[in-house]
């Protein structure tokens, strides 16, 4: 049986709450909410510090949306003790995927994000971490492993042909992964 629920998730640590809607076949599916702030709070405090209570269970999603809109108002969102950012009623997975215009816009955004031209570009926080690891000597092989003075190569009796083949292969791999530019 399909349940159209309006629920409230309460943070047991600080008393903050999140009110939302959820369409499910299983009332005990572990869903606590998908808003940005509630997800961050769950990550920070742990799932065990949150309690979910079902406020209403409706026959239709129209009734569910109306009930959520009545609870999650602008004033509710403005309160300091809530994780809700936007008034309720519309939104959610069904809203985006049921609306052709929004679905197309969402897919275009996803296509832009996964554009092959963007692949291999380092994110600033990742680059800083790699730089730190490199400076500490933890990434030496990843960046300079194809050099002949590499300890791993020196430890083995590699022929000059094998060394050259290994150097070419590792360089091609590093170029493909975006670590090295020709």
C-alpha positions as CSV (number, residue, x, y, z in Angstrom):
1,X,0.0,0.0,0.0
2,X,1.3,3.4,-0.9
3,X,1.6,5.9,2.0
4,X,1.6,9.7,1.4
5,X,3.0,10.9,4.7
6,X,3.8,14.2,6.3
7,X,6.4,13.7,9.0
8,X,8.5,15.6,11.5
9,X,12.1,14.6,12.3
10,X,13.5,16.0,15.6
11,X,17.1,16.3,16.5
12,X,17.4,14.9,20.0
13,X,20.6,16.8,20.7
14,X,19.4,20.4,20.1
15,X,15.7,20.1,19.6
16,X,15.7,21.4,16.0
17,X,13.1,19.9,13.7
18,X,12.5,19.2,10.0
19,X,9.0,18.8,8.6
20,X,8.5,17.2,5.2
21,X,6.5,14.8,3.0
22,X,7.4,11.3,1.8
23,X,5.7,8.8,-0.5
24,X,6.6,5.3,0.4
25,X,5.4,1.7,0.6
26,X,7.2,1.1,3.9
27,X,6.7,3.4,6.8
28,X,9.8,2.1,8.5
29,X,12.2,2.7,5.5
30,X,14.6,4.8,7.6
31,X,13.9,8.0,5.7
32,X,14.5,11.1,7.9
33,X,14.5,13.9,5.2
34,X,16.4,15.0,2.2
35,X,16.7,18.8,2.8
36,X,20.2,20.3,2.7
37,X,20.3,21.3,6.4
38,X,18.7,18.1,7.7
39,X,21.2,15.9,5.8
40,X,24.1,18.0,7.2
41,X,22.7,17.7,10.7
42,X,22.3,13.9,10.4
43,X,25.9,13.7,9.1
44,X,27.1,15.8,12.1
45,X,25.1,14.3,14.9
46,X,24.5,10.7,13.6
47,X,21.2,9.0,12.7
48,X,20.7,7.7,16.2
49,X,20.2,11.2,17.5
50,X,17.1,11.8,15.3
51,X,13.5,10.7,15.8
52,X,10.9,10.7,13.1
53,X,7.2,10.9,13.8
54,X,4.4,10.5,11.2
55,X,2.0,13.4,11.5
56,X,-0.4,12.4,8.8
57,X,-0.9,9.5,6.3
58,X,-3.0,10.5,3.3
59,X,-4.6,8.6,0.4
60,X,-3.4,11.0,-2.2
61,X,-0.3,13.1,-2.8
62,X,-2.6,16.2,-3.3
63,X,-3.8,15.9,0.3
64,X,-0.2,15.3,1.4
65,X,1.1,18.4,-0.4
66,X,-1.8,20.6,1.0
67,X,-1.1,19.4,4.6
68,X,2.7,20.1,4.3
69,X,2.0,23.5,2.8
70,X,-0.2,24.3,5.9
71,X,2.5,23.3,8.3
72,X,5.7,24.4,6.5
73,X,5.0,28.1,6.0
74,X,7.3,31.1,5.5
75,X,7.1,31.8,9.2
76,X,7.9,28.1,10.1
77,X,11.0,28.2,7.8
78,X,12.1,31.5,9.4
79,X,12.2,30.0,12.9
80,X,15.7,29.3,14.3
81,X,14.8,25.8,15.4
82,X,13.9,24.3,12.0
83,X,16.0,22.8,9.2
84,X,13.4,23.7,6.5
85,X,14.6,26.3,4.0
86,X,11.5,26.6,1.8
87,X,7.8,26.5,2.4
88,X,6.2,23.1,1.8
89,X,3.6,21.9,-0.7
90,X,5.4,21.5,-4.0
91,X,8.9,20.1,-4.6
92,X,10.4,16.7,-4.0
93,X,11.3,13.9,-6.4
94,X,7.8,13.5,-7.8
95,X,7.4,17.2,-8.4
96,X,10.6,17.4,-10.5
97,X,10.2,14.2,-12.3
98,X,6.5,14.6,-12.9
99,X,7.0,18.0,-14.4
100,X,8.5,17.7,-17.9
101,X,9.9,21.2,-17.9
102,X,11.7,20.8,-14.6
103,X,12.9,17.3,-15.5
104,X,14.5,18.6,-18.7
105,X,16.2,21.5,-16.9
106,X,17.5,19.0,-14.2
107,X,18.8,16.7,-16.9
108,X,20.5,19.6,-18.7
109,X,22.2,20.7,-15.5
110,X,23.4,17.1,-14.9
111,X,24.7,16.9,-18.4
112,X,26.6,20.2,-17.9
113,X,28.1,18.9,-14.7
114,X,29.2,15.6,-16.2
115,X,30.6,17.3,-19.4
116,X,33.8,15.5,-20.5
117,X,35.6,18.8,-20.8
118,X,35.2,19.1,-17.0
119,X,36.6,15.7,-16.3
120,X,40.1,15.6,-14.9
121,X,39.9,19.1,-13.5
122,X,40.9,19.1,-9.9
123,X,38.7,20.6,-7.2
124,X,40.6,23.1,-5.0
125,X,40.2,21.1,-1.8
126,X,41.4,17.9,-3.6
127,X,44.4,19.7,-5.0
128,X,45.4,21.1,-1.7
129,X,45.2,17.6,-0.2
130,X,47.2,16.1,-3.0
131,X,49.8,18.8,-2.6
132,X,50.1,18.2,1.1
133,X,50.5,14.5,0.5
134,X,53.1,15.1,-2.2
135,X,55.0,17.4,0.1
136,X,55.0,14.7,2.8
137,X,56.3,12.2,0.3
138,X,53.1,10.1,0.3
139,X,52.4,10.6,-3.4
140,X,55.9,10.5,-4.8
141,X,55.2,7.3,-6.8
142,X,52.0,8.7,-8.3
143,X,53.7,11.7,-9.7
144,X,57.3,10.6,-10.3
145,X,57.0,6.8,-10.4
146,X,58.1,6.6,-14.0
147,X,61.6,8.0,-13.3
148,X,64.5,5.6,-13.3
149,X,65.6,6.6,-9.8
150,X,62.3,5.2,-8.4
151,X,63.2,2.8,-5.5
152,X,60.8,0.1,-6.8
153,X,62.5,0.1,-10.3
154,X,66.0,0.1,-8.7
155,X,65.1,-2.8,-6.4
156,X,64.2,-5.0,-9.4
157,X,66.5,-6.0,-12.3
158,X,64.6,-4.4,-15.1
159,X,66.0,-4.4,-18.6
160,X,66.3,-1.0,-20.3
161,X,63.4,-2.1,-22.7
162,X,61.2,-3.0,-19.8
163,X,61.9,0.3,-18.1
164,X,61.0,2.3,-21.2
165,X,57.8,0.3,-21.7
166,X,56.8,0.9,-18.1
167,X,57.6,4.6,-18.3
168,X,55.5,5.0,-21.4
169,X,52.6,3.0,-19.9
170,X,52.6,4.9,-16.6
171,X,52.9,8.3,-18.3
172,X,49.9,7.4,-20.5
173,X,47.9,6.4,-17.5
174,X,48.8,9.6,-15.6
175,X,47.8,11.7,-18.6
176,X,44.5,9.8,-18.9
177,X,43.7,10.4,-15.3
178,X,44.5,14.1,-15.5
179,X,47.7,14.1,-13.3
180,X,50.0,15.1,-16.2
181,X,49.5,17.2,-19.2
182,X,51.5,16.8,-22.4
